[in-house]
């Protein structure tokens, strides 16, 4: 699937941020929606990376449940060597979910 054309679609960006906030809220994490959608990726990275890092060290079981909820596979997460890389995988997966829903809703 060609995701590059959706990276600047404000509706997709907004819905991805909402999906991230929803999934993290299920595990007790309050994620603020980005104020500027054009900088949403950087904003979400800045918010999520410390949360992921903390979970990697203090609560890996909860992190695994979160990854399962988001649908980041064990194989994918094993490739990530640090919290920033894992956060990037999470955001990419959330983006893919939103794009898939958008495409399927047009059918």
C-alpha positions in Angstrom: 0.0 0.0 0.0 1.3 3.4 -1.0 1.2 5.4 2.3 3.4 8.4 1.3 0.5 10.2 -0.4 -1.5 10.0 2.9 1.3 11.5 5.1 0.1 15.0 4.4 -3.6 14.3 4.4 -4.9 16.3 7.4 -7.8 14.0 7.9 -5.5 11.0 8.1 -3.1 12.8 10.4 -6.0 13.9 12.7 -7.5 10.4 12.8 -4.1 8.8 13.4 -3.5 11.1 16.4 -7.0 10.2 17.7 -6.3 6.4 17.2 -3.0 6.8 19.1 -4.7 8.7 22.0 -7.5 6.1 22.1 -5.1 3.1 22.2 -2.8 4.6 24.8 -5.8 5.7 27.0 -6.8 2.0 27.2 -3.6 1.5 29.2 -3.9 4.6 31.4 -1.7 7.0 29.3 -3.0 10.5 28.6 -1.8 11.5 25.2 -2.6 15.1 24.1 -3.7 15.6 20.5 -1.2 17.6 18.5 -2.1 21.3 18.2 -0.5 21.7 14.8 -1.4 18.8 12.5 1.6 19.6 10.3 3.9 18.7 13.1 1.8 15.8 14.5 4.4 13.1 14.0 7.1 15.0 15.9 4.6 15.9 18.6 3.5 12.3 19.1 7.1 11.1 19.0 8.0 13.5 21.7 5.0 12.4 23.9 5.2 8.6 23.2 8.9 7.9 23.3 9.3 8.6 27.1 6.2 6.5 27.8 7.6 3.6 25.7 11.0 3.9 27.3 9.5 3.8 30.7 7.4 0.7 29.8 10.4 -1.0 28.3 12.2 -0.8 31.6 9.5 -0.9 34.3 6.5 -2.8 32.8 7.4 -4.8 29.7 4.3 -7.0 30.1 2.0 -3.9 29.8 4.1 -2.7 26.8 3.6 -6.1 25.1 -0.2 -5.8 25.7 -0.1 -2.3 24.2 1.8 -3.5 21.2 -0.7 -6.4 20.8 -3.6 -3.9 20.9 -2.0 -1.7 18.3 -1.0 -4.8 16.2 2.8 -4.4 16.2 4.1 -7.9 15.9 6.7 -9.4 18.1 8.9 -9.8 15.1 8.6 -6.1 14.3 9.2 -5.0 17.9 12.2 -7.2 18.2 13.9 -5.2 15.4 13.5 -2.0 17.4 16.7 -1.4 19.4 15.4 1.6 21.4 12.2 3.4 22.5 12.4 5.9 19.6 12.5 3.1 17.0 9.6 1.3 18.7 7.6 4.5 18.9 8.1 5.0 15.1 6.8 1.4 14.5 3.8 2.2 16.6 3.0 5.4 14.7 3.5 3.7 11.4 1.1 0.9 12.4 -1.5 3.4 13.6 -1.2 5.3 10.4 -1.7 2.2 8.3 -4.9 1.3 10.3 -6.3 4.8 9.6 -5.4 4.6 5.9 -6.9 1.1 5.5 -10.1 2.3 7.1 -10.2 5.3 4.8 -9.6 3.2 1.7 -12.2 0.6 2.7 -14.8 3.2 3.5 -14.7 4.4 -0.1 -15.7 1.0 -1.5 
